[in-house]
Amino acid sequence: VWIFGYGSLVWRPGFEFSSRKVGFIRGYSRRFWQGDTFHRGSERMPGRVVTLLEDCGACTWGVAYEVRGEQIAASLEYLNMREAVLGGYDTKLVKFHPQEKDGEEPILALVYIATPQNPSYLGPASEEDIAAQIIVSSGCAGHNIEYLLRLADFMRYFCPQAEDKHLFSIEEALVSILPCLYYTEDSLEET
């Protein structure tokens, strides 16, 4: 079984896997339109995390993880709690295209997508409003700023050829609000 991650799963899958590949899926755009009241926010201050929006001309880059044998049940149980129960995400099968073009055919992968029907769905907002909400939100997995910056770093370093205007516009808005913020590998610090 392959599982495609396009948010925090790209740097923190939280489950055992046999292999991983960077690549993309077609027909979806990544958007910070899902609220999070557990991992990156609270009931009082929901964080913003990504979901996928159907968009026939777009592609979303991320990581596909291959799980085998005993890893399958354990990873699906973990992801069902993390993404479906706590996050409000549904599952779908998509065609994943590996970045390495060594003659590989697309791989069918399971992906978790938050829909507008779930109670945590926040929907669209300006990049500045999303950045302002991210700045004040923190949950049990850490600050919402870390989520945004780690996702932007993943795209910058592993998918430099890909564009994600939405993601980088929010990062730019955040930096304009907090110009003295810098990111270290292990933590966020203010100078």
N, C-alpha and C positions, 0 to 999 in steps of 0.2 A: 504494500500500500504506500502511495506517495501522498504527502500532505504539503500543501502550498501555504507559506506564510508571507505576508506583505506588511506586517506591523511589527510588534515586539518579537514575534517568532523569528524574525531574521537574525536577531542577536541573542535571544534567550528562549530557545524552544521549550525547555523544561521537561523534556522527555528523551529517552534513549532512541537513537536512530542508527541505521547501518551506513548510510551515505547521505550526502547533501549536494545539491546543485543550485547554482545561481541561474536565474532565467526569468521568463515572463509569461504572462497569460494575456490573451487578446480579448477585447470586448468589454474591458472594465477600466475605470479610472479610480485611483485611490483618493479618498476624501476624509478629512477630519470632521465627520458629521455624526459620529457615534459618541454618546455620553458614557462616562465611566465613573461609577460611584464606589468602586472597590479598589481596583489595581492602581489607578492614576488619579483618583478623585475621591470625593466623599458625597454623602447625601446633600450636605449643605453647599458644597463646591464641586460639582461634577467636573471631571477632567474631560478632555477631548482626545479620542483615539480614532484610528482609521477604520473605514469600511470600504467596500467596493460599490461603485455605482455603474450600472450598465451603460456602456458608451462604445458603440460599435466601431469607432475609428481609433480607439485608444488601446494601450497595453500597460500593464502594471508589472513592474519588476519586483522580485522577491527571491525566496529560497524554497526549494522543494526538498523535503526530507523523506528518505525511504525508510520505512519501518518493516521489520520482518519478524516472523515467528511470534515469540512471547512479547515482543515490543509492540505489536499491533494493538492488542487488547489494552495494555497499560497506557499507551499513548492516546488512544481514543477515549479512554475513561478520563484521563487527565484533561484532554482538550475539551471534552464535553462539559466538564465542570468549569474550566477556565474561560472558554469562549461561549458556550451555549447557556449554561445555568447562570453564571455570574455576568456574562457579557451581552446576552441577548442576540447571539449570532445563530444563523441557520447554516446548514451544510449544503454544498453543491459540488458536483464533479466538473472539472474544467480541464482543458488541454494546456499542459505546461510545456514551454519551449526552452530547452536548456541553452545557456549562453554559449557553451562550447559547441561548435558546429562540427562535430566529428561523425557526421552521418546519422545522428540519432533522430528518430522519429519523435514527435510530441508524446508526452507521457500523460496519462490520465491521473489527475491529482484531486484530492479532497480539499476544499477551501471553505472557510467560515466567513459568512457575509451577514452583516447586520442590515436588516431591512427597515424601512420607515414604519412598519407596523409594530416594532418592539418598543416597550415603554422607555428605553434609554436613548432612543434615537433623537438627536438634536437638530439634524438637518443643516442646511447651508447657513453661512454667516460670512461676513467679510474676513479677509485674512487678518486684519487688525483686531477684530473682535475675537477671533479664534485664538490669536496669540495672547491677548489679554486674559482670556479664560485659562489658557495653559499655564500662564505665569502664576496664577493664584491657586492652582490645583495640585494636590498631592494625595497619594493613597498608599496602600500597604506594599505595593511594588516599587514605590519611589515617587519622585516629583514628576509631574507631567512634562516639565521642560526637558528632563532626561530622555523621555520617550521621543519627543520631537527631534532632539539633536542626534540621538543615536540612529534614528531612521534616516535623517538627512546625511549623516556620515556614511551609513551603509550605501546609500545611493551614490554618493560622491566617490567612494573608494571601490566599490564592487561593480557598479553599473555607470561608469562615467559617460558613456555614450547615450544614456537614456535621459529623457527630460521628464521632470515632474514639477511643473510650474506651481501647482497648488502647494506642494510640500515646501519648496524653496521660498515661495512668497510668504508663507507663514513664518518660516525661519527668519527671513529678512525683517518682517514686522516685529518679531520678538527681539531681535538684535537692536532694532531702532528704539524699542521701548527700554531695553536693558543693555545699553552699549558697553557696560563694564563686565558683562558676563562672559566667562570663557569656560570651555569644556575640557575636563581631563578624562582619561580613560576610566577611572574608578569613581569619580564623583563630580558634582557641579560645585564650583566655588565662585565667589564674587571677589573681585580685586578691589 
